[in-house]
C-alpha cells in the first residue's frame, strides 16, 4: 500500500500574486492524477494528515520563530524575506505538512502502509531553525527524521535531497549528528540559490562524514545523475545502512524548470526514484517516504509526481518521451566532482 498524503489547506497558503510557488502546483498535480485514473487503483490510498505536535516541530525550530509564524498568519500574513511571504493560512498549511510526514513514517513503522508521498506545500528543506527561507516555513523532512530518531528510536535515517536547490535547512538540522545522513545533489551554489552545499561541507563533531554534497554544474542531465547515484548515493547507503530513507523530491532539476539550469528529463527522475526504491528494499525493508519540495513547471511537476507514485506503488511507470543529450564535457565535469567528493570523504564511506 502506498499513501498519498494531501490536505486541502495546502491550496490555501499563498504568497505574492504571480509567485511560482503557488497553489496551482498541487491543484494542477491532483487534477492530473485524478484524470489519469491513478488515484483509483487499490494500491494507492489518499490520506488526510493532521497537524504535527508542537513538540515534534520544536525539535527542529525555535519556539519564538514558530510563534511568530503563527502570529503573522493569524494577523493576515506578511513578509519573512522578499520572496517568502505568509497569508492567514500559512501556519496551518505548514504545520499540517509537517504532520503529514510524521504520520507517514509512523504508519510505515506500524505496518499500516508500505511507503508514502507527501504532496504538500509550503515546501520545507530551506527552512532554518529560526527563519523562513526560500519559500519554506517548517522543515517537513527534518521534523520527520527527528521523530524517527527521538520518538521511534531508530539509529540511522538517510535523507536524499535531489531538489535543484541545496537543502540548507535540512543540512543545518543534522550537521553535528551521526544518526542522520544527508546526501544533497543540486546545482552548484555559485550559480543558484541558496549559495550553499559545497563538497567540503561534511559535518562537524560526531556528524563529520555524514553530510554529503554533490554540487553539479549547470546542464548536468540524466547521465550525470545516474553516475552520482551509482558512485555516491548507493555507496553511501551501503556504508551507512539506513533503517529508513526520506527523500526531498524537488522536480526543479528538470530541463524545463524556469528557476534552474539543470538538464534532467522525465526518464532521469524515473531512474532516481527506481534506484531509491531499490536502496530502500535492500537496506530498510522498503521504508521510504518522499516529500514534495520544488518544481515550478506545472506540466513537469504533474508528470513527475505521477511517475513517482507509479514507481512506489509498484505500477508500470509510463514516462513521457523526451530528448536531452548531455554533452561529454558535462559528464566529465560530473566525474571530476565525484572524485572530489570521494577524496573529501574517503576515510568515511568511499
Residue pairs with C-beta under 8 A, 6 or more apart in sequence:
1 43
1 44
1 45
1 112
1 113
1 114
2 43
2 44
2 45
2 113
2 114
2 115
2 116
2 117
2 309
2 312
2 313
3 44
3 45
3 47
3 104
3 107
3 113
3 115
3 116
3 117
4 33
4 39
4 44
4 45
4 46
4 47
4 116
4 117
4 119
4 309
5 47
5 48
5 49
5 100
5 101
5 103
5 104
5 116
5 117
5 118
5 119
5 120
6 26
6 30
6 46
6 47
6 48
6 49
6 100
6 119
6 120
7 48
7 49
7 93
7 96
7 97
7 100
7 120
9 89
9 92
9 93
9 96
10 23
10 26
10 93
10 96
10 97
10 119
10 120
10 121
11 23
11 26
11 27
12 23
12 87
12 89
12 92
12 93
13 23
13 86
13 87
13 89
13 90
13 92
13 93
13 94
13 121
13 122
14 22
14 23
14 87
14 89
15 21
15 22
15 83
15 84
15 85
15 86
15 87
15 135
16 85
19 83
19 85
20 258
20 259
20 296
21 121
21 122
21 123
21 135
21 294
21 296
23 121
24 298
25 121
25 295
25 296
25 298
25 301
26 119
26 120
26 121
26 292
28 298
28 301
28 302
29 119
29 298
29 301
29 302
29 305
30 119
31 302
32 302
32 303
32 305
32 306
33 39
33 302
33 305
33 306
33 309
36 306
38 44
38 306
38 309
38 310
38 315
39 46
41 313
41 315
43 313
43 314
43 315
44 309
44 313
45 113
47 100
47 103
47 104
47 107
47 116
49 96
49 97
49 99
49 100
49 103
49 104
49 118
50 96
50 99
50 103
51 92
51 95
51 96
51 98
51 99
52 95
52 96
52 98
52 99
52 101
52 102
52 138
52 143
53 99
53 102
54 66
56 98
56 99
56 102
56 143
56 146
56 147
56 151
57 66
57 95
57 98
57 138
57 143
58 66
59 143
59 146
59 147
59 150
60 129
60 138
60 139
60 142
60 143
60 146
60 173
61 127
61 129
61 130
61 138
61 139
62 129
62 130
64 130
65 129
65 130
65 131
66 138
69 80
69 86
69 90
69 91
69 94
69 132
69 137
69 138
70 91
72 78
72 80
72 86
72 90
72 91
73 86
73 87
73 88
73 89
73 90
73 91
73 92
74 88
74 91
75 88
76 87
76 88
77 85
77 86
77 87
77 88
77 90
78 85
78 86
79 85
80 86
80 131
80 132
80 133
80 137
81 131
81 132
81 133
81 134
83 134
83 135
84 132
84 133
84 134
84 135
84 136
84 137
86 132
86 137
90 122
90 137
91 137
93 120
93 121
93 122
94 122
94 124
94 137
94 138
95 138
96 120
97 118
97 120
97 121
97 122
97 124
97 138
97 140
98 124
98 138
98 139
98 140
98 143
98 144
100 118
100 120
100 140
101 118
101 140
101 141
101 143
101 144
101 147
101 246
101 289
101 291
102 143
102 144
102 147
104 113
104 116
104 118
104 144
104 289
105 144
105 147
105 148
105 152
105 244
105 246
105 287
105 289
106 147
106 152
107 113
107 116
108 114
108 115
108 116
108 244
108 287
108 288
108 289
109 148
109 152
109 244
109 287
114 286
114 312
115 277
115 280
115 286
115 287
115 288
115 289
115 312
116 288
116 289
116 290
116 312
117 249
117 289
117 290
117 291
117 292
117 305
117 308
117 309
117 312
118 140
118 289
118 290
118 291
118 292
119 292
119 305
120 140
120 291
120 292
121 292
122 135
122 136
122 137
122 138
123 135
123 136
123 140
123 250
123 291
123 292
123 293
123 294
124 136
124 137
124 138
124 139
124 140
124 141
124 142
124 143
124 169
124 248
124 291
124 293
125 136
125 139
125 140
125 141
125 142
125 161
125 163
125 165
125 167
125 168
125 169
125 170
125 248
125 250
125 291
125 293
126 133
126 134
126 135
126 136
126 139
126 165
126 167
126 168
126 169
126 194
127 133
127 134
127 136
127 137
127 138
127 139
127 142
127 169
128 139
128 168
128 169
128 172
129 169
129 172
129 173
133 168
133 169
133 194
134 165
134 168
134 193
134 194
135 294
136 169
139 169
139 170
139 173
140 291
141 159
141 161
141 167
141 170
141 246
141 248
141 291
142 169
142 170
142 173
142 174
144 246
144 289
144 291
145 157
145 159
145 173
145 174
145 180
145 246
146 173
148 154
148 157
148 243
148 244
149 155
149 157
149 179
149 180
154 179
154 243
154 244
155 179
155 243
156 179
156 180
156 181
156 240
156 241
156 242
156 243
156 244
157 179
157 180
157 181
157 242
157 243
157 244
157 245
157 246
158 180
158 181
158 183
158 236
158 237
158 240
158 242
158 244
158 245
158 246
159 167
159 170
159 174
159 180
159 181
159 182
159 183
159 245
159 246
159 247
159 248
160 183
160 185
160 233
160 245
160 246
160 247
160 248
160 276
161 167
161 170
161 182
161 183
161 184
161 185
161 186
161 247
161 248
161 250
161 293
162 185
162 186
162 225
162 247
162 248
162 249
162 250
162 253
162 272
163 186
163 248
163 249
163 250
163 252
163 253
163 293
163 294
164 186
164 187
164 192
164 250
164 252
164 253
164 257
164 259
164 260
164 262
164 294
165 186
165 187
165 192
165 193
165 194
165 250
165 252
165 260
165 294
166 184
166 186
166 189
166 194
166 196
166 197
166 213
166 215
167 182
167 184
167 186
167 197
167 248
167 293
168 194
168 196
168 197
170 182
170 184
170 248
171 182
171 184
171 196
171 197
171 201
171 211
171 213
173 180
174 180
174 182
174 207
174 210
174 211
175 203
175 204
175 207
175 211
176 203
176 204
176 205
176 206
176 207
177 206
177 207
177 210
178 206
178 207
178 209
178 210
180 210
181 210
181 211
181 212
181 236
181 240
181 242
182 210
182 211
182 212
183 212
183 213
183 214
183 232
183 233
183 236
184 197
184 212
184 213
184 214
185 214
185 216
185 225
185 228
185 232
185 233
186 192
186 197
186 213
186 214
186 215
186 216
186 253
187 215
187 216
187 217
187 218
187 220
187 253
187 260
187 261
187 262
188 215
188 216
188 217
188 218
189 195
189 196
189 197
189 198
189 215
191 217
191 218
191 261
192 260
192 261
197 213
197 215
198 213
198 215
199 213
199 214
199 215
199 337
199 340
199 341
199 344
200 344
201 211
201 213
202 208
202 209
202 210
202 211
202 212
202 344
202 345
202 348
203 209
203 210
203 211
208 348
209 345
209 347
209 348
209 349
210 240
210 348
212 232
212 236
212 341
212 345
212 349
213 341
214 228
214 232
214 337
214 338
214 341
215 337
216 224
216 228
216 262
216 334
216 337
217 330
217 333
217 334
217 337
218 261
218 262
219 261
219 262
219 263
219 326
219 327
219 330
220 262
220 263
220 326
220 330
220 333
220 334
221 255
221 262
221 263
221 264
221 265
221 268
221 324
221 326
221 330
222 263
222 264
222 265
222 267
222 268
222 271
222 324
222 326
223 326
223 331
223 334
224 263
224 326
224 330
224 331
224 334
225 253
225 264
225 268
225 271
225 272
226 268
226 271
227 331
227 334
227 335
227 338
228 334
228 338
229 271
229 272
229 275
231 338
231 342
232 338
232 341
232 342
232 350
233 275
233 279
234 275
234 279
235 349
235 350
236 349
237 245
237 279
237 282
237 283
238 283
239 348
239 349
239 350
240 349
241 283
242 283
242 284
243 283
243 284
243 287
244 284
244 287
244 288
244 289
245 276
245 279
245 280
245 283
245 284
245 287
245 288
245 289
246 288
246 289
246 290
246 291
247 276
247 288
247 289
247 290
247 291
248 291
248 293
249 290
249 291
249 292
249 293
249 308
250 292
250 293
250 294
250 295
251 257
251 269
251 294
251 295
251 300
251 301
251 304
251 305
252 259
252 260
252 262
252 293
252 294
252 295
252 296
253 260
253 262
253 264
253 268
253 269
254 262
254 264
254 265
254 266
254 269
254 295
254 297
254 300
254 304
255 262
255 263
255 264
255 265
255 324
256 297
256 299
256 300
257 294
257 295
257 296
257 297
257 300
258 296
258 297
259 294
259 296
263 324
263 326
263 330
264 324
265 322
265 323
265 324
266 300
266 303
266 304
266 307
266 319
266 320
266 322
267 319
267 322
269 304
269 307
269 308
270 307
270 311
270 317
270 319
273 290
273 307
273 308
273 311
273 312
274 311
274 317
276 288
277 286
277 288
277 311
277 312
280 286
280 287
280 288
288 312
290 308
290 312
292 305
295 301
295 304
303 320
306 318
307 317
307 318
307 319
309 315
310 316
310 317
310 318
311 317
341 350
342 350
